């Protein structure tokens, strides 16, 4: 009997409590939505027209990078991420992909499997998150115009297509790339425009470490779930590569991720100073040793993880921790040229 049949046969649903709602939105995944906004703020602060930084606000003449706008962008991004999490669980449960037999033993990681919830309420909750994000978007539109709305609509469409539709993106070998680009690049680009009211297509290049880090979150899940995804008919990238080759690609992307952080930090400093201040170029890498020392225990554990179903519950916190460490340091390095210039 499918999950759908079981749902229809039961009339007494469990209450969809705030605790279960909190578990459904999966706050442990929020770094994927918070870090791109943080990077955009740091890029805005260290833009070539910005000459001084203060606590919570940076200035270019008399035009501030608004703290209130930053908080609204963070809220919108987190709400969109939460909506994705709920919809993904909803569609996987309805399609019978998530069952008691193949789900994690952690009941907080499989809310719909271990609780008899009315799926109409769950879907309404997801829609409510999306609507709230768009209502907050009115503030952004008022201050920055309709361009961020256009980017947000693209993101919203992908939110649905990722888990819903006849052939969801999550069933295809482009899931890692799409999730990384939408979360890492589009959120960063929309946030940067909202803060500065200007386009800088270099933001997409600077978003590369975010794209890789967020894509690896998805690849972690998909590599651990290869057997489950084959059974469900999914053709994810790890399914097509096979476990061993997927693991090799995973490790290669970690190396590329760290290299990209170092190279793009130097590039940012060079462009900021017009390739004229070698000292600032060296200063742009001053945080790298601290970044590597901080991330080493996390990277070591992640590198040694075999990425199998039994190690999934450990792998997901590991990749999320590495994302926080590497990309927070990266955001600080993007803002460093402004800080160095201000001190000097």
ABEGO torsion letter per residue (X at the ends): XBAAAAAAABABBBBBBAAAAAAAAGAAAAAAAAAAAAAAAAAAAABAABABBBBGBBBBEABBBBAAAAAAAAAAAAAAAAAAAAAAAAAAAAAGABBAAABBABAAABAAAABBBBAAAAAAAAAAAAAAAAAAAAAAAAAAEAAAAAAAAAAAAAAAAAABEABBAAABAAAAAAAAAAAAAAAAAAAAAAAAGBBBAAAAAAAAAAAAAAAAAAAAAAAAAAAAAAAAGBBBAAAAAEAAAAAAAAAAAAAAAAAAAAAAAAAAAAAAAGGABAAAAAAAAAAAAAAAAAAAAAAAAAAABAGBAAAAAAAAAAAAAAAAAAAAAAAAAAAAAAAAAAAX
